Amino acid sequence: MRRCGPCGHFEPAGAPGCGRCAGIVDEIVESGWREFVARRFGRLTAEDERVVAEMVIDEPDRHPWRVVDAAYDRLTCGECGGKLSRGPARCAGCNLANGFRYVAVEIDRPGVPPGNEHALRVNVSVLRRPGWVSAREVLGRRLSLPLLLDGHLPTTAQAQATRALLNKGATAEQLAAHIYREWDGGDLSV
């Protein structure tokens, strides 16, 4: 794990507030899209990408979650005018699209514990759409993301202890110290 120069957190734990960290979170999704497009279609125009994105969201259960999330980014919500599925919580169109994204395929990366990809997916989704959950939820998700990217996955007991600290109102520093100590087993300075 490395520190982000602008915000000082382990990358990308400064998202969504830190532009650099938010860009890293978006890149997790975009890299999946680029690989999919290159493998299946080669080079595409922006209009061709939109057509492919429509095809992907018509059958999200046949594509990896990163591809589905990136496909939604290429489409506009008819209700709110934002990126489809990323609009405000009150947007019915985005809410419906957000629900469909979770039927996409999750494949754990090599060398990570089973379930890591699901945890990574949920955290990325929260950080890319922070207005849909509480600020406390965003805090917990963003601070744990660097370890998930590094291949860690908390045990049930570790996750419950982290949630309890979060619910008790732990500060960002307290929560980060707990996560990096308990999940990684190391003493990572925050």
PyMOL commands that set and color helices and strands:
alter all, ss='L'
color gray80, all
select helices_A, chain A and resi 19-40+46-58+60-62+65-73+92-101+116-128+130-132+135-149+156-167+172-182
alter helices_A, ss='H'
color red, helices_A
deselect
rebuild
show_as cartoon
